[in-house]
Amino acid sequence: MPSLQTHHTFHLPAQCQYIHHFSSSDTFLDLWHGSATNYLLGGGSNTLFLEDFEGQVFINTLKGISYRETKNSHIIKVASGENWHELVTRFLAEGWHGLENLALIPGSVGAAPIQNIGAYGVEAGNFIAAVEYRDIQTGETNERMGSECLFGYRDSIFKSALAGHILITHVTFELPKKYQPITTYGDLAKLTDPSANEIYNTVINIRRSKLPDPDTLGNAGSFFKNPVLLASHYQDLKNEFGAVPGFSAGNGVKVPAAWFIDQCGFKGKTIGGVRCHPDQPLVLTNANNASGDDVISMAQLIMQTVNERYAVPLEPEVRLVGSAGAITL
Ligand SMILES: Cc1cc2nc3c(=O)[nH]c(=O)nc-3n(C[C@H](O)[C@H](O)[C@H](O)COP(=O)(O)OP(=O)(O)OC[C@H]3O[C@@H](n4cnc5c(N)ncnc54)[C@H](O)[C@@H]3O)c2cc1C
């Protein structure tokens, strides 16, 4: 059985029945229908195989980029198997700005709209004009405009109504020709009139200094989503616990999940081979030949402890896959 260890960034030693690398959507559909249990994978940076998967895994290698322009915008249609960070780098080299705040996020272009990847004040959905996909059952090709993708915080229609039913084949970006740096977030605010390249380099430096590199220490980035609380709940927490960090988020207050995890004493804690990162408690790491059970035990203990103490249910951001498919904790 082929190993999935190098195909997901947490690097647990799971295996599966077969791995297909597909470079055409027709091939993907043909092979997919030949097997009952399947999983579609991009870069495996938001997926964690907890144990051996009793089915076939399909790795997306759809490639290609096409360009056109309007008076005010660069319009770039990108195949979903392209690598996200390489794309951001290539756009900058062409002088096309907008995605520089999203440098160094691992994974494929096709997964970017699914959880509307975001970092340093920018979300991919801000620049996505359209997403093209094939219905896995019917093979039909459809396109959804960015405004129809229901982008939200780590969310979109591809994570809800369309989840599991489609293969995203292309993402079309619209990047304004007028340069508009976004420096609202954290250390970027210290930059004065930065060029897109400066933002790109600064983001890369910050990320390298703060986040463990999955190639050397297996991890899946932020393990939990930051909870968005009702304003009244947030106020209750502040009354009881003093300074609780929070940021206005549409209909509520977003509180860093890392704060809750830190307050509950998990920083640097180990269960089996899994360690809650000592500097970034939102990141669980494969510190010492972790098993899927170690991951589940650590995640459940964190969720239970935070909920008991603060009445805040944390939700994993990472997709957890068991022997028969995706599971929820
Ligand atoms: C070190 C590290 C840092 C990270 N930092 C960030 C960050 O700053 N911001 C952020 O938002 N995320 C971050 N992430 C999470 C991750 O990089 C993103 O979610 C990324 O978009 C996942 O891409 P992927 O191709 O690896 O997805 P995968 O894990 O391969 O797949 C994720 C899900 O999407 C589905 N899928 C994949 N491709 C397709 C397709 N073409 N069509 C339909 N469904 C598909 C899969 O079935 C799966 O359910 C980080 C992860 C790591 C490891």
The ligand as an SDF file (V2000), in Angstrom:
LIG
                    3D

 53 58  0  0  0  0  0  0  0  0999 V2000
    2.5190   25.7560    7.9760 C   0  0  0  0  0  0  0  0  0  0  0  0
    1.1230   26.0690    7.4950 C   0  0  0  0  0  0  0  0  0  0  0  0
    0.6920   27.3860    7.4670 C   0  0  0  0  0  0  0  0  0  0  0  0
   -0.6000   27.7210    7.0280 C   0  0  0  0  0  0  0  0  0  0  0  0
   -0.9830   29.0290    7.0230 N   0  0  0  0  0  0  0  0  0  0  0  0
   -2.2330   29.3650    6.6190 C   0  0  0  0  0  0  0  0  0  0  0  0
   -2.6410   30.7430    6.6130 C   0  0  0  0  0  0  0  0  0  0  0  0
   -1.8960   31.6440    6.9390 O   0  0  0  0  0  0  0  0  0  0  0  0
   -3.9020   31.0120    6.2040 N   0  0  0  0  0  0  0  0  0  0  0  0
   -4.7730   30.0350    5.8020 C   0  0  0  0  0  0  0  0  0  0  0  0
   -5.9090   30.3600    5.4340 O   0  0  0  0  0  0  0  0  0  0  0  0
   -4.4040   28.7220    5.7920 N   0  0  0  0  0  0  0  0  0  0  0  0
   -3.1590   28.3690    6.1830 C   0  0  0  0  0  0  0  0  0  0  0  0
   -2.7710   27.0620    6.1860 N   0  0  0  0  0  0  0  0  0  0  0  0
   -3.7310   26.0240    5.7640 C   0  0  0  0  0  0  0  0  0  0  0  0
   -3.5440   25.5490    4.2830 C   0  0  0  0  0  0  0  0  0  0  0  0
   -2.3170   25.9500    3.7750 O   0  0  0  0  0  0  0  0  0  0  0  0
   -4.6600   26.0700    3.3730 C   0  0  0  0  0  0  0  0  0  0  0  0
   -5.9220   25.6660    3.8470 O   0  0  0  0  0  0  0  0  0  0  0  0
   -4.4970   25.5980    1.9360 C   0  0  0  0  0  0  0  0  0  0  0  0
   -5.3940   26.2800    1.0930 O   0  0  0  0  0  0  0  0  0  0  0  0
   -4.7030   24.0950    1.7900 C   0  0  0  0  0  0  0  0  0  0  0  0
   -4.3440   23.7460    0.4680 O   0  0  0  0  0  0  0  0  0  0  0  0
   -4.0380   22.2380    0.0950 P   0  0  0  0  0  0  0  0  0  0  0  0
   -3.9630   22.1600   -1.3910 O   0  0  0  0  0  0  0  0  0  0  0  0
   -2.8570   21.7670    0.8400 O   0  0  0  0  0  0  0  0  0  0  0  0
   -5.3790   21.5420    0.6190 O   0  0  0  0  0  0  0  0  0  0  0  0
   -5.5930   20.0010    0.9950 P   0  0  0  0  0  0  0  0  0  0  0  0
   -5.2410   19.8020    2.4140 O   0  0  0  0  0  0  0  0  0  0  0  0
   -4.9610   19.1160   -0.0090 O   0  0  0  0  0  0  0  0  0  0  0  0
   -7.1760   19.9170    0.8290 O   0  0  0  0  0  0  0  0  0  0  0  0
   -8.0130   20.6420    1.7090 C   0  0  0  0  0  0  0  0  0  0  0  0
   -9.4670   20.3160    1.3920 C   0  0  0  0  0  0  0  0  0  0  0  0
   -9.8150   20.8390    0.1130 O   0  0  0  0  0  0  0  0  0  0  0  0
  -10.2720   19.7920   -0.7590 C   0  0  0  0  0  0  0  0  0  0  0  0
   -9.7120   20.1080   -2.0840 N   0  0  0  0  0  0  0  0  0  0  0  0
   -8.4110   20.3030   -2.3820 C   0  0  0  0  0  0  0  0  0  0  0  0
   -8.2900   20.6410   -3.6720 N   0  0  0  0  0  0  0  0  0  0  0  0
   -9.5400   20.6510   -4.2050 C   0  0  0  0  0  0  0  0  0  0  0  0
  -10.0680   20.9220   -5.5180 C   0  0  0  0  0  0  0  0  0  0  0  0
   -9.2870   21.2330   -6.5440 N   0  0  0  0  0  0  0  0  0  0  0  0
  -11.4190   20.8330   -5.6870 N   0  0  0  0  0  0  0  0  0  0  0  0
  -12.2300   20.5080   -4.6610 C   0  0  0  0  0  0  0  0  0  0  0  0
  -11.7890   20.2320   -3.4190 N   0  0  0  0  0  0  0  0  0  0  0  0
  -10.4570   20.3090   -3.1930 C   0  0  0  0  0  0  0  0  0  0  0  0
   -9.7090   18.5140   -0.1830 C   0  0  0  0  0  0  0  0  0  0  0  0
  -10.5310   17.4100   -0.5150 O   0  0  0  0  0  0  0  0  0  0  0  0
   -9.7330   18.8140    1.3050 C   0  0  0  0  0  0  0  0  0  0  0  0
  -11.0170   18.5700    1.8340 O   0  0  0  0  0  0  0  0  0  0  0  0
   -1.4820   26.6850    6.6100 C   0  0  0  0  0  0  0  0  0  0  0  0
   -1.0510   25.3600    6.6330 C   0  0  0  0  0  0  0  0  0  0  0  0
    0.2340   25.0520    7.0680 C   0  0  0  0  0  0  0  0  0  0  0  0
    0.6990   23.6250    7.0680 C   0  0  0  0  0  0  0  0  0  0  0  0
  1  2  1  0
  2  3  1  0
  2 52  2  0
  3  4  2  0
  4  5  1  0
  4 50  1  0
  5  6  2  0
  6  7  1  0
  6 13  1  0
  7  8  2  0
  7  9  1  0
  9 10  1  0
 10 11  2  0
 10 12  1  0
 12 13  2  0
 13 14  1  0
 14 15  1  0
 14 50  1  0
 15 16  1  0
 16 17  1  0
 16 18  1  0
 18 19  1  0
 18 20  1  0
 20 21  1  0
 20 22  1  0
 22 23  1  0
 23 24  1  0
 24 25  2  0
 24 26  1  0
 24 27  1  0
 27 28  1  0
 28 29  2  0
 28 30  1  0
 28 31  1  0
 31 32  1  0
 32 33  1  0
 33 34  1  0
 33 48  1  0
 34 35  1  0
 35 36  1  0
 35 46  1  0
 36 37  1  0
 36 45  1  0
 37 38  2  0
 38 39  1  0
 39 40  1  0
 39 45  2  0
 40 41  1  0
 40 42  2  0
 42 43  1  0
 43 44  2  0
 44 45  1  0
 46 47  1  0
 46 48  1  0
 48 49  1  0
 50 51  2  0
 51 52  1  0
 52 53  1  0
M  END
$$$$
